Each structure stands twice: as C-alpha cells, then as structure tokens.
C-alpha cells in the first residue's frame, strides 16, 4: 500500500469510527467502545508508518482537484513533511490514550456513545488539519474542531457552568475565525492558490502584496484557537467538560492547531517584521500573565488550563523568533506531559467520585489512595517545570536558545527586539512555572483539607494510560539529537547559558515556594478531618462535598500562592478581570444595541406597518359604506355629482371670460 493511501486512511478511520458509533450507539451498545478505540488506534499505527516512510526527508505531496471554482482552485491535497508526520503520530497516540481512559472514566455515563463519537470526529478533524496541503480543506478540519469542542465542553449540559463554557468557547474562537477566514482569502488572492506549497512559493518570490495585513488577520484566528492573549479567556472555563476532553483539547487538538498552522505558514508571518513583533508581544503577555494566574487558582484543572496557555505562549514565542522547529518540538513534548497531567487530575476526581473536589484546598490523603496518579503526576509536573532530564527541559531550552540567537542578531528571521521580548518573558515564566507546579503538587498531595470519600481502586484502563504517557514525559527530550532532520535540519540542543539561567530560575521558584509553604504550614493549626461515608454515585459525593462548609479558597491560610503574589493575588485569581473588561467593552454595547434595535422595531417600524394597515382598513370601511345596493342612493349621488360638476364648469367659464 502506498504512503499516500496510508495517509488518506489516517484521518478517515476515526471519521468512520465516529459515524459507526453514532449509528450503533443505541441499537448495539456493545460495539461502542471497540468503535471508539480501535479506529483511533489503527490511525495512530498508520500515522507511525507514514512517519517512518517519510523519515524527515522530502515532503510527500499528492492532490486532486475537488471542483472547478472559476478562480482560485481548491484541491484535496496532502502535504506531509517531518513536522506533519510527527504531529500526526502525536495526535493519534494521545487520542488513543484518551479513548481508552474514557472507557473507565465514563463507564456509567449514559451519553458515552455520543461522547466517544465526538472524540473520534475531533481526532479526525485535527488529523485533517495536520495532513492537509490545501488551506480550504484545512479550514474544514479547523471548523469541525470548533463544533466538536462546543458539544464536548458542554457534555454535562445539565449544569449552567458547562452550558456557559461551551457557548463561550464557541463564540470566542469564532471571534478570531472571522478575520482568519478573511486572511485566508486575502492570502489566496495574493498567491493565486490555496495550496500550501504554492503559497510558500509565492512568499519566497516576493509575491505577497499585503504581508502585514494578511499575517495580522491570520494571527487573530491563531490567538482564538490556541488561546493566546487576548482571546485566551475561553480555555479556563472549558474545564467544565469531562477531564479526558480537557486532555485531548490541551494536548493534541484545538489549541495545538493554531500553533501548527503558524509553524506551517511561518514564512508568511516572517515576511512582516511588524507581524513577528506583534506575535512576540502576544506570546510574552500570554506566558507571564497565565503563569501569574495559575499561581492564584485553587481548582486543579484551572491551574492546568492556565499552564497550557503559558506553554502555548512558549510555542508562539519560538515562532515569533522564526524557529518553527523549537515550537513544534515543544508542542510534542508538552502534549505528552500535559495529557498526563489532565488524566492524572481525572484520576483524582474519579477517586473522589465528584467534580466538587477539584479544589486543592479540599484535598488530603491522595498520595496513598491513588499512587499511580501520584507518581505519574509528579513526573509530569517535573516535566512542566522543565527540570532536567525530563522532556519539558529540552523543549523549553530549544525555545530559549532560539530567542537568544535572535536577540543577539545571530538569526535574522525576526527582529532582535522580538528575541529579547521572548527571552526575558520565557525566563520569568520558567520561574513562575516551577512555583505553581510545586504549589499544585504540595496542595494536592500534601494538603490538609478534608479527606474525600474513597470510591475504590481506579480502573486499569485509566491507570495503564497514565504510565504509558509517563514514558515520553520522562524520556522524549533525550531524543533531541535524533530529530534534526525532522525539524529543518538545525540542532535543538540546549546551550550552557540558557540552561543555567532557565534551570536556576526554575529551582529558585521551587525553593521559594516550598519555603513559603513550610512557613505557612507551621503557622496553620491542623484541624481534625471531617469523617465521611462513602457513596456509590457521584451525585451523592457531590452533595457530601458541598456539605463540608470548608473555608473559601481565597481564605486558605496555607496557600503559598497568596503570600507570593501579595496584592496581585485577587486580580490573578480572576484572570486579571479580562472577562469584566470584555463585558464592559463588547457585551454591554452589543446588548444595548440589541435593545435599541428591538425598540425601533416595536415602536417605530411596527407603528408604520400598523398605520399602513389601519389606513387600508379605514379606506375599505368607507368604500364598503358607499356600496349599499340601493339604486335610489346611487342615482342621488350621480345627480349630486353632476350638479357639482356643472357648477364648477360654469364658474371656470366665467372666470375665463372675465
């Protein structure tokens, strides 16, 4: 079987599995789990075969025209280079782990068939984005992911939080997609094609007439999809969905799509120094702001959500200094340990039997009760904090090295100022990341909250996936010396300067956080844990958790985040009030405009319409009164009219004679 045929099957198999799962979900529920896992697993295997055949060498291209458009043609095209081959393997592996994990996590969920089908469709759409060689076909996968995220984030639609989060995710990402679509059309108009190879060829020959405008329009879509400032606010709220969905969105789909798209079309952005500077500033604000916000969160999933935003900022920073190899390397590394973090958090939630105990201030005794989640989450947090030799260290260093080279003028793809912005922000974020990673670990596994009810051992489908993902979280960075051919041929190995600075700052952040925690813990009296009675269902567990009357997280005296942030804690915990700013700047004016339109429609337009109808009705009444059917009345009216006409005629004649 040819490589092209195998590549076509990679996104097709999960799509077919999704369609079959929806059709058989009610009539043959026993087939739902195999249809969720096996097609995705097969796609992951085929993606690995395609990657092995591509080998980081010459890109694989194939195309067939969909339909004549009369202007710029749209082709069903494949373009598989080293980046695409590795990212497709990543998507397949993470999606397979999520599907296997979900069979245990949602084993009693009545909506599991539709959930599994949507996850498969989500996976298929991302694989279409990865392999697509035509921008319009890529856009199809791009938009399908948005629809899938809406339904998956709102899976628990009975809760107002899930409904609001799904709607917010959809609207915020669509806000970026509108200029993104305009940018795609403008890019195709300048390049004369939607084919990615054709677009890159046009850039190389100087064929873009409006590079800055196009790049900025495309960046709006990238900011929405990859949760970059200022369109990042949807991602923390999206935690209202099932935890495996969070793992999929944060690790291998949706948010990765924007970074991957920018990496694929990096020469388009690099054609404008202004666009690269804007991207650098956006990445810097995203990195630092999200790290501060993560340090103030009490909900474990919101900490991880802000962490994802910050790590995506690292990737955007690498792209802003013109190094797509470092960006995609960190994308791959981050996918492994972030998927592990979310799935381990899911094990914590599953152990409590309720989403109510995602607050770290309410956790206690978890290290002994869920050892698999404890040890694997420890590995993932070390990778997140970029401690050597874990995967995050090597990929984060690749970003810092790229920023250093650009700042020192050793690479002229981007302005030197962009390099300094990314380098300084990246080093500061390294310190903050280690601080909030250790804070999460201490409060989740060494906390002194009320111990959650014990709901028994975790299913093997969940714990096995955690250990599978722990392997790349620990060892993927060690492959850095073998990946040069896959990433444009330049090395991604750390340098002494950035390694010492980055690791030193991370160690300092961890040491300071631990010292503050120990000090606060010594001052805080230990209270006796509240006794619990285990409940067999999540709903009862939720009622039990809400009945504890625990102190509000903001009042937790043993939280090192409050002490470290000081007066910044309140704004950081609320995401620096960006949602309030958007409500004031956008939502309220739109609602006011809608109220004005409603008033004009009811009081002005309806008044004119009603007046026109009433006038016709009155005229009809007059005509009806005249049509009596009495002949004498008609003759009298005729005679009266004749007399009037005669008088008028005589008067006119006299006037003319005078």
Secondary structure as GFF3:
##gff-version 3
##sequence-region A 1 658
A	DSSP	alpha_helix	3	24	.	.	.	ID=ss1
A	DSSP	three_ten_helix	29	31	.	.	.	ID=ss2
A	DSSP	alpha_helix	32	54	.	.	.	ID=ss3
A	DSSP	beta_strand	60	67	.	.	.	ID=ss4
A	DSSP	beta_strand	74	80	.	.	.	ID=ss5
A	DSSP	alpha_helix	82	105	.	.	.	ID=ss6
A	DSSP	alpha_helix	112	131	.	.	.	ID=ss7
A	DSSP	alpha_helix	135	153	.	.	.	ID=ss8
A	DSSP	alpha_helix	160	191	.	.	.	ID=ss9
A	DSSP	alpha_helix	196	204	.	.	.	ID=ss10
A	DSSP	alpha_helix	211	225	.	.	.	ID=ss11
A	DSSP	alpha_helix	233	237	.	.	.	ID=ss12
A	DSSP	three_ten_helix	238	240	.	.	.	ID=ss13
A	DSSP	alpha_helix	243	251	.	.	.	ID=ss14
A	DSSP	alpha_helix	255	264	.	.	.	ID=ss15
A	DSSP	alpha_helix	266	270	.	.	.	ID=ss16
A	DSSP	alpha_helix	273	296	.	.	.	ID=ss17
A	DSSP	alpha_helix	300	320	.	.	.	ID=ss18
A	DSSP	alpha_helix	324	352	.	.	.	ID=ss19
A	DSSP	three_ten_helix	355	358	.	.	.	ID=ss20
A	DSSP	three_ten_helix	360	362	.	.	.	ID=ss21
A	DSSP	alpha_helix	366	369	.	.	.	ID=ss22
A	DSSP	alpha_helix	371	384	.	.	.	ID=ss23
A	DSSP	alpha_helix	391	407	.	.	.	ID=ss24
A	DSSP	alpha_helix	416	445	.	.	.	ID=ss25
A	DSSP	alpha_helix	460	475	.	.	.	ID=ss26
A	DSSP	three_ten_helix	476	482	.	.	.	ID=ss27
A	DSSP	three_ten_helix	484	486	.	.	.	ID=ss28
A	DSSP	alpha_helix	496	523	.	.	.	ID=ss29
A	DSSP	alpha_helix	538	546	.	.	.	ID=ss30
A	DSSP	three_ten_helix	553	555	.	.	.	ID=ss31
A	DSSP	alpha_helix	560	565	.	.	.	ID=ss32
A	DSSP	alpha_helix	568	573	.	.	.	ID=ss33
A	DSSP	three_ten_helix	575	577	.	.	.	ID=ss34
A	DSSP	alpha_helix	578	582	.	.	.	ID=ss35
A	DSSP	pi_helix	583	587	.	.	.	ID=ss36
A	DSSP	alpha_helix	588	599	.	.	.	ID=ss37
A	DSSP	pi_helix	600	605	.	.	.	ID=ss38
A	DSSP	alpha_helix	606	626	.	.	.	ID=ss39
A	DSSP	alpha_helix	631	657	.	.	.	ID=ss40
###
